[in-house]
Amino acid sequence: MLDLLSKFQRQVLKKWQLFQATDFQSLMYPCFIFCRILGIFPYKMNASIFKLSKSHCVVSIIIICMICYMQFMLFRWLIYGRMYISDVPTALHGNCYYLFSSFITIVTHVLSSPRMRLLQTIMDISSQLPSKTYKKLSKLIHMKDIFSFFSFFVLIMICYKKLNFDLKLQLYTIYLSLVVFQMDMLYMNCVCILKACFKRINDNLANLREPVMEDMPHLFSRIYQQGNPFLLMELKALEKQYLMINNTVQMLNLIFSLQLLSSIILTICEVTFNLYFYITQWCVSTLRNDNEDFMNKMYKDFWFWYFLISIIYQFLKMASMIWACETGKNQALEIGTTVHIVFNNVNDENVKDELQLFSLQILHRESIFSAKGVNMDATLLVAIVGNITTYVLILLQFMVMSSSCKANNILHE
């Protein structure tokens, strides 16, 4: 499964440098390495072509069988295990996490072949990006992949070691968490690359109008008035590129839709349950009139930091994904604005007709990143923030109530 010393990887390693990407392979190299370690990258490269590796496919089948077995044991414990009423929220929280995490992992292994075609398409499209763009992207993607992976790995190792789980359950939980995290990072990387492709089309369109806007009284200006076949050919090439990128966005939505939807639900569940547990403990302490002891205990206890870190991590991860999708969508919409600006500065009727067709194409094929009808935009982020704000307001309300109750008790005494 590791297979880190293969011929392809040695060749890429020789030319790969941190923050100095020159092509798609060197840009995605850290992400691909982490995915290969987790067994979710069953591909091998041969002359810039992705191919499925049979040995890695066997490993994926074994992993799926192990996940199904562990989920069966967890459901069996939930049904036949002896639990008290107070343990029900904890059991629901744990089973929601394992259910959605295992589902994401299984879907990731099952959709290896469609994901391979998606990566191949993105590599072909991004091959036209200049080296300057790759270097700029590598500063974001390499830093994000390396720093976030190792930080998250250390964090979950500390967390699950303190939870006193069975070793087998600890390893299972860590593996699921890493796979979910890495798939979200892979999706974000693909979105950033597609956004760069949209930006390149927009820049090329803006460059088309520069010689047209210059009012030069010589033969060159009359060429644009009478017709410029080279300008028309370049415009058609940009239309074709936009159509290919738009189709890739739709392919990305289709392949990652199940993982994204499950990741969104998982984020909402994690934030909701963690805030619920904190508020519940606060309510119990309020009834017992020991708020100060509870706060001192929570600040010293591991669980307080676990709740807090989990909420911050889930929110930041989802916020970064939504940011990438929102900026990518805005970059695609900006192409429509540039088309209208070029249209107003062109005199050639053939070019104007082609620009109108390009504008209609943009209107009918919007490049929106979504998951089964749920758009990855600012609206989703506002909904998550609203959920967190609601629980924080409830917590603050109980704080005020507990303070007033304590003041009344002091007055009665």
Secondary structure in CASP SS format (residue, H / E / C, confidence):
PFRMAT SS
TARGET T0000
AUTHOR 0000-0000-0000
METHOD secondary structure of the structure
MODEL  1
M C 1.00
L C 1.00
D C 1.00
L C 1.00
L C 1.00
S C 1.00
K H 1.00
F H 1.00
Q H 1.00
R H 1.00
Q H 1.00
V H 1.00
L H 1.00
K H 1.00
K H 1.00
W C 1.00
Q C 1.00
L C 1.00
F C 1.00
Q C 1.00
A C 1.00
T C 1.00
D C 1.00
F H 1.00
Q H 1.00
S H 1.00
L H 1.00
M H 1.00
Y H 1.00
P H 1.00
C H 1.00
F H 1.00
I H 1.00
F H 1.00
C H 1.00
R H 1.00
I H 1.00
L C 1.00
G C 1.00
I C 1.00
F C 1.00
P C 1.00
Y E 1.00
K E 1.00
M E 1.00
N C 1.00
A C 1.00
S C 1.00
I C 1.00
F E 1.00
K E 1.00
L E 1.00
S C 1.00
K H 1.00
S H 1.00
H H 1.00
C H 1.00
V H 1.00
V H 1.00
S H 1.00
I H 1.00
I H 1.00
I H 1.00
I H 1.00
C H 1.00
M H 1.00
I H 1.00
C H 1.00
Y H 1.00
M H 1.00
Q H 1.00
F H 1.00
M H 1.00
L H 1.00
F H 1.00
R H 1.00
W H 1.00
L H 1.00
I H 1.00
Y H 1.00
G C 1.00
R C 1.00
M C 1.00
Y C 1.00
I H 1.00
S H 1.00
D H 1.00
V H 1.00
P H 1.00
T H 1.00
A H 1.00
L H 1.00
H H 1.00
G H 1.00
N H 1.00
C H 1.00
Y H 1.00
Y H 1.00
L H 1.00
F H 1.00
S H 1.00
S H 1.00
F H 1.00
I H 1.00
T H 1.00
I H 1.00
V H 1.00
T H 1.00
H H 1.00
V H 1.00
L C 1.00
S H 1.00
S H 1.00
P H 1.00
R H 1.00
M H 1.00
R H 1.00
L H 1.00
L H 1.00
Q H 1.00
T H 1.00
I H 1.00
M H 1.00
D H 1.00
I H 1.00
S H 1.00
S C 1.00
Q C 1.00
L C 1.00
P C 1.00
S H 1.00
K H 1.00
T H 1.00
Y H 1.00
K H 1.00
K H 1.00
L H 1.00
S H 1.00
K H 1.00
L H 1.00
I H 1.00
H H 1.00
M H 1.00
K H 1.00
D H 1.00
I H 1.00
F H 1.00
S H 1.00
F H 1.00
F H 1.00
S H 1.00
F H 1.00
F H 1.00
V H 1.00
L H 1.00
I H 1.00
M H 1.00
I H 1.00
C H 1.00
Y H 1.00
K H 1.00
K H 1.00
L C 1.00
N C 1.00
F C 1.00
D C 1.00
L H 1.00
K H 1.00
L H 1.00
Q H 1.00
L H 1.00
Y H 1.00
T H 1.00
I H 1.00
Y H 1.00
L H 1.00
S H 1.00
L H 1.00
V H 1.00
V H 1.00
F H 1.00
Q H 1.00
M H 1.00
D H 1.00
M H 1.00
L H 1.00
Y H 1.00
M H 1.00
N H 1.00
C H 1.00
V H 1.00
C H 1.00
I H 1.00
L H 1.00
K H 1.00
A H 1.00
C H 1.00
F H 1.00
K H 1.00
R H 1.00
I H 1.00
N H 1.00
D H 1.00
N H 1.00
L H 1.00
A H 1.00
N H 1.00
L H 1.00
R C 1.00
E H 1.00
P H 1.00
V H 1.00
M H 1.00
E C 1.00
D C 1.00
M C 1.00
P C 1.00
H C 1.00
L H 1.00
F H 1.00
S H 1.00
R H 1.00
I H 1.00
Y H 1.00
Q H 1.00
Q H 1.00
G C 1.00
N C 1.00
P H 1.00
F H 1.00
L H 1.00
L H 1.00
M H 1.00
E H 1.00
L H 1.00
K H 1.00
A H 1.00
L H 1.00
E H 1.00
K H 1.00
Q H 1.00
Y H 1.00
L H 1.00
M H 1.00
I H 1.00
N H 1.00
N H 1.00
T H 1.00
V H 1.00
Q H 1.00
M H 1.00
L H 1.00
N H 1.00
L H 1.00
I H 1.00
F H 1.00
S H 1.00
L H 1.00
Q H 1.00
L H 1.00
L H 1.00
S H 1.00
S H 1.00
I H 1.00
I H 1.00
L H 1.00
T H 1.00
I H 1.00
C H 1.00
E H 1.00
V H 1.00
T H 1.00
F H 1.00
N H 1.00
L H 1.00
Y H 1.00
F H 1.00
Y H 1.00
I H 1.00
T H 1.00
Q H 1.00
W H 1.00
C H 1.00
V H 1.00
S H 1.00
T H 1.00
L H 1.00
R H 1.00
N C 1.00
D C 1.00
N H 1.00
E H 1.00
D H 1.00
F H 1.00
M H 1.00
N H 1.00
K H 1.00
M H 1.00
Y H 1.00
K H 1.00
D C 1.00
F H 1.00
W H 1.00
F H 1.00
W H 1.00
Y H 1.00
F H 1.00
L H 1.00
I H 1.00
S H 1.00
I H 1.00
I H 1.00
Y H 1.00
Q H 1.00
F H 1.00
L H 1.00
K H 1.00
M H 1.00
A H 1.00
S H 1.00
M H 1.00
I H 1.00
W H 1.00
A H 1.00
C H 1.00
E H 1.00
T H 1.00
G H 1.00
K H 1.00
N H 1.00
Q H 1.00
A H 1.00
L H 1.00
E H 1.00
I H 1.00
G H 1.00
T H 1.00
T H 1.00
V H 1.00
H H 1.00
I H 1.00
V H 1.00
F H 1.00
N H 1.00
N C 1.00
V C 1.00
N C 1.00
D C 1.00
E H 1.00
N H 1.00
V H 1.00
K H 1.00
D H 1.00
E H 1.00
L H 1.00
Q H 1.00
L H 1.00
F H 1.00
S H 1.00
L H 1.00
Q H 1.00
I H 1.00
L H 1.00
H H 1.00
R C 1.00
E C 1.00
S C 1.00
I C 1.00
F C 1.00
S E 1.00
A E 1.00
K C 1.00
G C 1.00
V E 1.00
N E 1.00
M C 1.00
D C 1.00
A H 1.00
T H 1.00
L H 1.00
L H 1.00
V H 1.00
A H 1.00
I H 1.00
V H 1.00
G H 1.00
N H 1.00
I H 1.00
T H 1.00
T H 1.00
Y H 1.00
V H 1.00
L H 1.00
I H 1.00
L H 1.00
L H 1.00
Q H 1.00
F H 1.00
M H 1.00
V H 1.00
M H 1.00
S H 1.00
S H 1.00
S H 1.00
C H 1.00
K H 1.00
A H 1.00
N H 1.00
N H 1.00
I H 1.00
L H 1.00
H H 1.00
E C 1.00
END
